[in-house]
Amino acid sequence: IEEASIERALIESEKRKLYKQKFAELAEDCRTVLRNFFDGNSLKEIAQMMGYASSGYAKKRKYKCKSQLVQLIQNDSQFHEIKGL
């Protein structure tokens, strides 16, 4: 049981490391939008902070930035190694 817990912890650590690495590769505005969203700010608040015309545009940016992050992660060979564990 303890060995399985350690293995799960190592896998989670590798996932976080890959996420942080790929998050850092995003453009600054994408990182800001996603950070604000993950921190619980509403799309309206994000639009105001970022100087966007509407919360609808903030929603589009969040979606595009999140999609870019997912693509970066999925295109990394380490993702496939972790996924296979």
Buried (B, 14 or more C-beta within 10 A) or exposed (E): EEEEEEEEEEEEEBBEEBBEEBBEEBEEEBBBBBEBBEEEBEBBBBBEEBEBEEBEBBBEBBEEBBEBBEEBBEEBEBBEEBEEE
